[in-house]
Amino acid sequence: MPKQIISASEMERYGYCPLSWHLDLKGIDAEGTEVNTGVEKHKEMGDSLKNLLVEEEKSRETSTTLITVVSMIMALVTVALIILLISNDDINLGFILLIIGIGWMLVASFFLYRLLVSTEKIDKLRDDYKLGETDIETPDGLTRETPVLKSAKFNLAGRPDYLIKDKEQRIPVEVKTGRRPKAPFFSHVLQIGAYCLLSEETFGVKPSHGQIRYGFENEPHEVKWDSDLKGLVNEKLEEMNDILKGKMEAHRNHKRVGKCNNCSRRKGCPERLKN
Ligand code: SF4
């Protein structure tokens, strides 16, 4: 099997069961309605977050234009009033400038309206996704600063759902569907650990933690990006790279029938546990 870049979502699959990850590499697709629902919900969320960033960019541009237009109006009106007050000869010019100023006021009203509509959309999207005032980025090339996260050193790449910009650090956030567990699942911790590693490698600043959100209505789980998690991510990456190089085989890593019953690759799995 050729050596290939490992993605953070593959690490999640590997954390769930190494064999599930390996079956996927061999082309055995995941089945089940929950898989499709998860993909659809992720797409919907990705589109909404993209819209939010587009709207915020539009809003910034409209604000800048509005400030320029208002400054022009103020300058025009000031000059017009000065002419009207002190010059007897240029009264017509004063009136013309005043009329132009009024015309620009209509233009300013249009930009103000656009800004209000845009602000309303932004507030709604931020409310829907409980984002508060956090400064976010999505790793899809929309913002110039955020590339897809990659690490040649670790043979790893990935795209968290979004990143929170907190001063110099970028905190990766992964959104999961389903009910919020008391503690995040091992496979999800491994995935967010991979994103933390990628954030650190890409931006050169170690994030203090990553976030896992089980639905937007719930408080996120914060997963500390410490030496323990870094060690775990490295260990699993080494195993995965060894499997890709043919030095190791992938096998089931558990004895839980329920886990196999819930596994989306159970149909094509030779090591599936049965009741
Ligand atoms: S069916 Fe069980 S052993 Fe097979 S991939 Fe899924 S979890 Fe692993």
Boltz pocket constraint, residues with backbone or C-beta under 6 A from the ligand:
constraints:
  - pocket:
      binder: B
      contacts: [[A, 16], [A, 17], [A, 18], [A, 19], [A, 20], [A, 21], [A, 23], [A, 252], [A, 253], [A, 256], [A, 259], [A, 260], [A, 261], [A, 263], [A, 264], [A, 265], [A, 266], [A, 269], [A, 270], [A, 271], [A, 272], [A, 273]]
      max_distance: 6.0
